[in-house]
Each structure stands twice: as structure tokens, then as C-alpha cells.
Amino acid sequence: MLGTIITLPEKPQRVVMLVSGLTEAAWLMGLSDRVVGLSAFCGRYVEVGDRVVVGDYLRIDEEKLAALKPDLIVMTGGIQLGVARKLAAAGLPVYVVPLADSFPGILENIRKLGALFGEMRAAHELTDEMELEAARLRATAPVIRPRVYVELWFGRHPRMAGGLTFIHDLITLAGGKNVWADAPMGYLKLDTKETEARKPDVAVVFWEDDDTEVDAPRLMEERGWRMPLIEAQLRPGQILIHDGPSCLEVARWLRGRLGDLDGKLLSQT
């Protein structure tokens, strides 16, 4: 993805993880002792300890990063790609993992992480576990699935979840039907009129800005929407945009919330 080739040790020992989903996977694979640096977001999912935080998703302290003498830096595509290219051009050992467009894409990225660390067995064990849990969720899905509308970055920079995102899969695993499943993209600009025409039974909303309080019920009221509202929070097990192993916790949590609405939704159909 960087248009270049890097040479890595067979089993890197000084790894910097700038993708929180893969950081969580590395911890579950028992590889935390080989990680020396992290992003500011990784602490949401793992115990950081005395490891150096070298920046966030887009702003990297290059001096701190270089001082760690990493033999592998794990980053992702999308808007982080520009930063990755800059670091790679400076001669740093950057490997870019593609953004996951689906739940299988999350599993594939974890296996790539296992390959980078030289630990395929651990990667297979983790992904096998996740596949089994996903199978359990599919097998216990409700017969009547509520129509679910998902909005991310609710309030400030709203985007709707389309069919080309792992969030679509999380809604399916939770027992719902994504009303924008037919959209051939991951994240769509807000379209309230077309959303209303698709007749969602419930809205699931999420925003990430720690410094901004969003009054979700008020915004729903302003749109004239009367559907039940589920607010995902900025905490593990509810963060809809997280593409690490705990995304399945999000699916289980959402399954429970949709279950709480069963009686109300059935009475409306």
C-alpha cells in the first residue's frame, strides 16, 4: 500500500502499534511484551503500562517514535495512509494494514498481524475463537429482525453506516437488519428523508468526541423521529467503530438492547 518494500525481522521485538483494534488483538495473542509504543486510543482497550504513547490517529510525535528504535510500526489505510507514507519516506519500518470493510476483513487483518509478528498459531487461535462466537450469534438470531438505522459521529459530522463496513456485519450479528445495507459504500452522508422512507424500527447512534456532549433525544426530536433510540457509548463493548476482537462484545451488547425493545417493536408491526 506504500508502494515500497520493507524488510522486517522474523519476529519483531520493538513494535509500535498505531491501530487500536490490532493492539487489542496483539494483547489477546500474548504479544504485549514485544510492543514498546502505542497510540493514544489503544488505552481504551488494553493496559498500556509504561509504554510510550507516540501520538493519536493522525498526529505522531516523530522524535518519540524514532527514539523507540522500532523494528515494526503497524498502521492502517484510510486517512492514516498519508502519515504512514511520511514515516516510511523517513526510513521507518511501517507496514500498512487495510481498513476492514467486513467482519471477515477484521479476521484477515488479525492473521496479517500474526504473520508480521511471526506468530501465526496465536493468530489462528484468536480468529478461530472469534469465528465460533460469530457463529453462535448467527445461530441464535431472532426470527423477526428489527430494521436498524446506524448513525456515526452523531450530531457533529454525521455518517450513516452502509453495506461496505464491518458495522453492517455487527448489526447482522446482533440480530438486526441494516436499513442502508444496499448502499455500496461504508459511510454515507446524512440523508434524513431517505432514511425515513426506509422505515427503520430503531436508531443506533454513536459519537466519539470526548469533549462534546450530544443531546441525542433532542436531535431526534428536531428531525421529527419517534423511533426508539439506542445510544452507544465511548467505552469498550459499545464503541461501534472499533475493529478489534471486542467488536463481538458490541454485537452482544446490541443484541441485548434490541431484545429489550422486542415487545415494543412487535406491537408496532
Kinemage of the C-alpha trace (Angstrom):
@kinemage 1
@onewidth
@group {chain A} dominant
@subgroup {mainchain}
@vectorlist {calphas} color= white
{ca met a 1} P 0.000 0.000 0.000
{ca leu a 2} L 3.020 2.276 0.444
{ca gly a 3} L 4.428 1.358 -2.962
{ca thr a 4} L 7.653 0.140 -1.440
{ca ile a 5} L 9.192 -2.948 0.155
{ca ile a 6} L 10.391 -3.150 3.740
{ca thr a 7} L 12.487 -5.852 5.333
{ca leu a 8} L 11.356 -6.996 8.785
{ca pro a 9} L 12.951 -9.332 11.312
{ca glu a 10} L 11.327 -12.763 11.501
{ca lys a 11} L 9.940 -11.936 14.953
{ca pro a 12} L 9.996 -8.163 15.601
{ca gln a 13} L 10.776 -7.247 19.229
{ca arg a 14} L 10.237 -3.455 19.264
{ca val a 15} L 6.808 -2.914 17.760
{ca val a 16} L 4.819 0.319 17.723
{ca met a 17} L 1.070 -0.206 17.339
{ca leu a 18} L -0.930 2.722 15.940
{ca val a 19} L -4.126 0.736 15.234
{ca ser a 20} L -6.136 0.161 18.413
{ca gly a 21} L -8.078 -2.845 17.066
{ca leu a 22} L -4.873 -4.678 16.256
{ca thr a 23} L -3.330 -3.593 19.566
{ca glu a 24} L -6.178 -5.354 21.338
{ca ala a 25} L -5.568 -8.417 19.167
{ca ala a 26} L -1.832 -8.381 19.976
{ca trp a 27} L -2.606 -8.413 23.714
{ca leu a 28} L -5.030 -11.325 23.329
{ca met a 29} L -2.389 -13.181 21.322
{ca gly a 30} L 0.080 -12.800 24.204
{ca leu a 31} L 2.389 -10.437 22.328
{ca ser a 32} L 2.212 -7.354 24.554
{ca asp a 33} L 5.806 -7.785 25.796
{ca arg a 34} L 7.047 -7.007 22.279
{ca val a 35} L 5.131 -3.715 22.000
{ca val a 36} L 7.077 -0.589 23.034
{ca gly a 37} L 4.837 2.193 21.698
{ca leu a 38} L 1.125 2.846 21.199
{ca ser a 39} L -1.412 5.393 20.025
{ca ala a 40} L -3.438 7.454 22.489
{ca phe a 41} L -6.536 5.397 21.613
{ca cys a 42} L -5.033 1.997 22.464
{ca gly a 43} L -5.515 2.601 26.194
{ca arg a 44} L -9.262 2.215 25.715
{ca tyr a 45} L -8.786 -1.490 25.087
{ca val a 46} L -5.555 -2.637 26.760
{ca glu a 47} L -3.446 -1.939 29.825
{ca val a 48} L -0.795 0.442 28.481
{ca gly a 49} L 1.573 0.274 31.466
{ca asp a 50} L 4.784 2.255 30.955
{ca arg a 51} L 4.733 2.008 27.163
{ca val a 52} L 5.278 5.257 25.282
{ca val a 53} L 2.267 6.925 23.675
{ca val a 54} L 3.650 8.414 20.469
{ca gly a 55} L 0.525 10.189 19.228
{ca asp a 56} L -3.040 9.630 18.108
{ca tyr a 57} L -4.553 8.535 14.816
{ca leu a 58} L -3.091 11.362 12.712
{ca arg a 59} L -0.660 13.331 14.883
{ca ile a 60} L 2.563 11.469 15.608
{ca asp a 61} L 5.475 12.718 17.734
{ca glu a 62} L 8.219 11.665 15.342
{ca glu a 63} L 11.000 12.276 17.867
{ca lys a 64} L 9.368 9.987 20.431
{ca leu a 65} L 8.748 7.414 17.736
{ca ala a 66} L 12.315 7.425 16.439
{ca ala a 67} L 13.715 7.234 19.989
{ca leu a 68} L 11.958 3.877 20.457
{ca lys a 69} L 14.024 2.388 17.608
{ca pro a 70} L 11.093 0.310 16.351
{ca asp a 71} L 11.652 -2.686 14.103
{ca leu a 72} L 7.967 -2.607 13.050
{ca ile a 73} L 5.295 0.114 13.037
{ca val a 74} L 1.734 -1.087 12.377
{ca met a 75} L -0.630 1.450 10.812
{ca thr a 76} L -3.762 1.371 8.696
{ca gly a 77} L -5.055 2.801 5.446
{ca gly a 78} L -7.764 5.407 5.005
{ca ile a 79} L -6.942 8.844 6.359
{ca gln a 80} L -3.932 7.445 8.253
{ca leu a 81} L -2.240 6.484 4.994
{ca gly a 82} L -0.727 9.930 4.437
{ca val a 83} L 1.006 9.813 7.822
{ca ala a 84} L 2.206 6.274 7.113
{ca arg a 85} L 3.755 7.388 3.822
{ca lys a 86} L 5.570 10.231 5.547
{ca leu a 87} L 7.040 7.911 8.192
{ca ala a 88} L 8.004 5.326 5.579
{ca ala a 89} L 9.726 8.025 3.496
{ca ala a 90} L 11.778 8.869 6.585
{ca gly a 91} L 13.073 5.298 6.574
{ca leu a 92} L 10.912 3.882 9.375
{ca pro a 93} L 9.694 0.240 9.126
{ca val a 94} L 5.994 0.941 8.501
{ca tyr a 95} L 3.538 -1.760 7.485
{ca val a 96} L 0.036 -0.626 6.486
{ca val a 97} L -2.892 -2.963 7.138
{ca pro a 98} L -6.016 -2.192 5.040
{ca leu a 99} L -9.174 -0.899 6.670
{ca ala a 100} L -11.588 -3.739 7.365
{ca asp a 101} L -14.767 -3.495 5.279
{ca ser a 102} L -16.345 -6.532 6.961
{ca phe a 103} L -16.111 -8.894 9.923
{ca pro a 104} L -14.087 -11.353 7.782
{ca gly a 105} L -11.825 -8.395 6.996
{ca ile a 106} L -11.178 -7.971 10.735
{ca leu a 107} L -10.196 -11.631 10.960
{ca glu a 108} L -7.922 -11.297 7.925
{ca asn a 109} L -6.138 -8.307 9.471
{ca ile a 110} L -5.542 -10.236 12.697
{ca arg a 111} L -3.963 -13.035 10.677
{ca lys a 112} L -1.773 -10.488 8.909
{ca leu a 113} L -0.733 -9.225 12.330
{ca gly a 114} L 0.193 -12.778 13.307
{ca ala a 115} L 2.321 -13.022 10.164
{ca leu a 116} L 4.070 -9.724 10.922
{ca phe a 117} L 4.897 -10.870 14.451
{ca gly a 118} L 5.900 -14.335 13.222
{ca glu a 119} L 3.144 -15.850 15.390
{ca met a 120} L 0.613 -17.467 13.072
{ca arg a 121} L -0.508 -20.090 15.575
{ca ala a 122} L -1.648 -17.399 18.037
{ca ala a 123} L -3.435 -15.533 15.243
{ca his a 124} L -5.263 -18.680 14.112
{ca glu a 125} L -6.345 -19.474 17.665
{ca leu a 126} L -7.768 -15.981 18.162
{ca thr a 127} L -9.561 -15.829 14.810
{ca asp a 128} L -10.962 -19.350 15.268
{ca glu a 129} L -12.368 -18.250 18.620
{ca met a 130} L -13.938 -15.162 17.045
{ca glu a 131} L -15.435 -17.184 14.194
{ca leu a 132} L -17.051 -19.560 16.695
{ca glu a 133} L -18.541 -16.685 18.666
{ca ala a 134} L -19.881 -15.108 15.476
{ca ala a 135} L -21.417 -18.476 14.519
{ca arg a 136} L -23.129 -18.664 17.930
{ca leu a 137} L -24.590 -15.200 17.416
{ca arg a 138} L -25.867 -16.095 13.953
{ca ala a 139} L -27.409 -19.360 15.208
{ca thr a 140} L -29.326 -17.562 17.958
{ca ala a 141} L -30.514 -14.600 15.901
{ca pro a 142} L -34.198 -13.711 16.288
{ca val a 143} L -36.645 -14.801 13.597
{ca ile a 144} L -38.082 -11.296 13.302
{ca arg a 145} L -35.227 -8.862 12.786
{ca pro a 146} L -35.786 -5.157 13.532
{ca arg a 147} L -34.814 -2.660 10.851
{ca val a 148} L -31.841 -0.763 12.259
{ca tyr a 149} L -30.573 2.667 11.273
{ca val a 150} L -26.979 3.390 12.346
{ca glu a 151} L -25.509 6.872 12.526
{ca leu a 152} L -21.900 7.518 13.481
{ca trp a 153} L -20.371 10.745 14.738
{ca phe a 154} L -23.936 11.720 15.548
{ca gly a 155} L -24.548 15.450 15.745
{ca arg a 156} L -21.270 16.960 14.505
{ca his a 157} L -20.049 15.075 11.417
{ca pro a 158} L -22.824 12.513 10.875
{ca arg a 159} L -22.326 9.476 8.665
{ca met a 160} L -24.722 6.607 8.071
{ca ala a 161} L -23.456 3.022 8.020
{ca gly a 162} L -23.842 1.471 4.562
{ca gly a 163} L -23.262 -2.054 3.310
{ca leu a 164} L -19.472 -1.883 2.870
{ca thr a 165} L -18.413 -1.726 6.525
{ca phe a 166} L -17.881 -4.188 9.354
{ca ile a 167} L -20.539 -2.213 11.241
{ca his a 168} L -23.105 -3.711 8.863
{ca asp a 169} L -21.922 -7.158 9.982
{ca leu a 170} L -22.159 -6.198 13.660
{ca ile a 171} L -25.791 -5.163 13.135
{ca thr a 172} L -26.474 -8.509 11.440
{ca leu a 173} L -24.747 -10.467 14.224
{ca ala a 174} L -26.780 -8.515 16.753
{ca gly a 175} L -29.970 -9.723 15.081
{ca gly a 176} L -30.899 -6.585 13.180
{ca lys a 177} L -31.263 -5.551 9.527
{ca asn a 178} L -29.247 -2.543 8.383
{ca val a 179} L -31.662 -0.246 6.518
{ca trp a 180} L -28.766 1.055 4.385
{ca ala a 181} L -27.360 -2.416 3.593
{ca asp a 182} L -27.784 -1.858 -0.156
{ca ala a 183} L -25.520 1.218 -0.213
{ca pro a 184} L -22.230 0.253 -1.954
{ca met a 185} L -20.054 2.198 0.471
{ca gly a 186} L -19.141 2.152 4.121
{ca tyr a 187} L -20.141 5.582 5.365
{ca leu a 188} L -22.734 7.801 3.724
{ca lys a 189} L -23.598 11.448 4.197
{ca leu a 190} L -26.717 12.063 6.247
{ca asp a 191} L -29.977 11.711 4.325
{ca thr a 192} L -32.889 12.044 6.738
{ca lys a 193} L -35.666 11.917 4.122
{ca glu a 194} L -34.480 8.686 2.501
{ca thr a 195} L -33.829 7.185 5.924
{ca glu a 196} L -37.423 7.906 6.940
{ca ala a 197} L -38.621 6.303 3.691
{ca arg a 198} L -36.771 3.102 4.662
{ca lys a 199} L -38.886 2.911 7.847
{ca pro a 200} L -36.322 1.942 10.496
{ca asp a 201} L -37.674 0.408 13.683
{ca val a 202} L -34.810 1.704 15.820
{ca ala a 203} L -31.915 4.141 15.572
{ca val a 204} L -28.458 3.291 16.927
{ca val a 205} L -26.233 6.346 17.275
{ca phe a 206} L -22.611 6.856 18.290
{ca trp a 207} L -20.247 9.792 18.611
{ca glu a 208} L -16.607 9.811 19.601
{ca asp a 209} L -15.565 13.352 20.557
{ca asp a 210} L -14.740 13.199 24.282
{ca asp a 211} L -15.162 16.954 24.656
{ca thr a 212} L -18.589 17.243 23.038
{ca glu a 213} L -21.809 16.303 24.770
{ca val a 214} L -24.518 15.404 22.289
{ca asp a 215} L -28.165 15.570 23.291
{ca ala a 216} L -29.300 12.662 21.142
{ca pro a 217} L -33.008 12.704 22.132
{ca arg a 218} L -33.186 16.418 21.311
{ca leu a 219} L -31.611 15.915 17.874
{ca met a 220} L -34.019 13.070 17.189
{ca glu a 221} L -36.888 15.354 18.214
{ca glu a 222} L -35.635 18.089 15.859
{ca arg a 223} L -35.762 15.616 12.971
{ca gly a 224} L -39.260 14.576 13.952
{ca trp a 225} L -38.124 10.982 14.505
{ca arg a 226} L -40.166 8.980 17.020
{ca met a 227} L -38.375 5.637 16.686
{ca pro a 228} L -36.694 4.059 19.748
{ca leu a 229} L -33.127 5.262 20.303
{ca ile a 230} L -30.062 3.260 21.372
{ca glu a 231} L -27.027 5.347 22.297
{ca ala a 232} L -23.675 3.579 22.015
{ca gln a 233} L -21.083 4.951 24.417
{ca leu a 234} L -17.363 5.666 24.268
{ca arg a 235} L -16.462 2.624 26.331
{ca pro a 236} L -15.253 -0.900 25.482
{ca gly a 237} L -18.104 -3.138 24.452
{ca gln a 238} L -20.119 -0.271 22.968
{ca ile a 239} L -17.731 1.522 20.589
{ca leu a 240} L -19.321 0.857 17.213
{ca ile a 241} L -16.300 1.954 15.155
{ca his a 242} L -13.824 -0.416 16.853
{ca asp a 243} L -12.479 -3.174 14.591
{ca gly a 244} L -10.707 -5.282 17.218
{ca pro a 245} L -11.785 -8.586 18.817
{ca ser a 246} L -14.119 -6.814 21.256
{ca cys a 247} L -16.329 -5.834 18.303
{ca leu a 248} L -18.159 -9.060 19.170
{ca glu a 249} L -18.872 -7.627 22.618
{ca val a 250} L -20.521 -4.718 20.807
{ca ala a 251} L -22.669 -7.166 18.842
{ca arg a 252} L -23.677 -8.963 22.063
{ca trp a 253} L -24.452 -5.678 23.809
{ca leu a 254} L -26.554 -4.513 20.876
{ca arg a 255} L -28.328 -7.888 20.769
{ca gly a 256} L -29.392 -7.272 24.363
{ca arg a 257} L -30.566 -3.731 23.662
{ca leu a 258} L -32.573 -4.825 20.634
{ca gly a 259} L -34.033 -7.624 22.748
{ca asp a 260} L -35.195 -5.065 25.301
{ca leu a 261} L -37.211 -3.437 22.505
{ca asp a 262} L -38.752 -6.662 21.184
{ca gly a 263} L -42.169 -6.209 22.714
{ca lys a 264} L -42.460 -2.611 21.652
{ca leu a 265} L -41.302 -3.309 18.097
{ca leu a 266} L -43.634 -6.275 17.675
{ca ser a 267} L -46.591 -4.223 18.857
{ca gln a 268} L -45.839 -1.665 16.107
{ca thr a 269} L -45.713 -4.231 13.268
